[in-house]
C-alpha cells in the first residue's frame, strides 16, 4: 500500500484510522459520484457515495450481485465452500435468511431485554468508581459478545474466543492480524468450535440458534455442512462488530457534543432517536461491495459487467442531498433515513438486537444518573470496512448533582 495519501484513494486506510475520511467523501459526492479506484492487488473498483445511488445499488440484485463477495478484496470470509447469506442473491437468499431472521425479529429480541439489562448493570457495577479503563475492552465489546454467545448457545467461558476470532476476521489491523493468513486460521477455528457445539445440540437441543440451524431445512433438505459453517461465522462476526462499534462510537459522539447529552439527561425518552442518529453518525459498517452483472450507465460513465461496485454507507449517511445539516450530530433528528444498517435484501440481520442493546445501554446510564467520561483520544481501527474503535479510555462515576 502506498504511503502517500491521495485525497481520492479509498484503499489508503490512513484517513479512516485518523477519522478524516469524510473530507474525501464530501469531494467524491460533489465531483465524482461514480469514482474509479485502482487497487494494489486487484482489478480496481467503482465507488458510489451519494445516498440515492447507494440505495439504488443495494436494492437492485439483478444488476448488482453479492455472489463474488461483499468486501472490496475478492474473497469471501467463509472461504470457497457454501456461501453465507451475505453471498447469495434472491431467490436463494430469502429462505436461507429466514431461518435465523425468525429468531432475531423484534418480538423475539424484546424477550431478551431482562437479560440485556442484567448484563449492562453487571458491567456498570463492575467499573463504577474504578478509575480509568478501556470502554471497548471492558464494556462495549462485552455486552454484544455475551448476548450473541447466548443466542448462538456458546457458554460464557468461551466468549473470549469469540471476541478474538471476531477481531482477527473483521480487519487486517496490525493489532489483531498478521495478514490474510490470520483470518483464515481464525475461520478454521470458528468452524471447528461450532461443529463441536453443533454435535452437542444434535444430541440435546436447546433454545439457541445453533439448535435452530441444525434442525432447519430448505425444501425438505437439511442445511449443508458449508451452509452451517457460513451461518455460524456471519452471526458471530456481525453480532459482535455492529453493536460494539455503535456503543463505542455513540459514547464518543456524546462526549464531543455535550449539548446532546444534556438534552438526553433532560428527557430519557429521547434515547430512541439518539441511537438512530448514532447509527447514522458512526456508520459501524463503512462499506459493502457488489459486482455488476451487465454493462450499465451511471453518472455518464459505463460500469462493465464484472466490475466491482462499492457502496459507501458512511458517505451516504453524510449526504446533504438526503439529510439537513448532515455534518451536525442531532439526537432529535427526525426523519432519519440513514443507511447505517444497509438497505434492501441484505440489510443487517441483527439490526433489532443492535438497536435494543444500544437503547438499553444509554438509557440505563441516564436512569442510574451515571457519567461516562471520555478521558483520552480514541484508537481507531485501520479499516475501510468497519468503523471501529479499538480503545477508548473512560471513567465511570455517579453524578454529583
Order of alpha helices (4+ residues) and beta strands (2+ residues): alpha-alpha-beta-beta-alpha-beta-alpha-alpha-alpha-beta-alpha-alpha-alpha-alpha-beta-beta-alpha-alpha-alpha-beta-beta-beta-beta-alpha-alpha-beta-beta-beta-beta
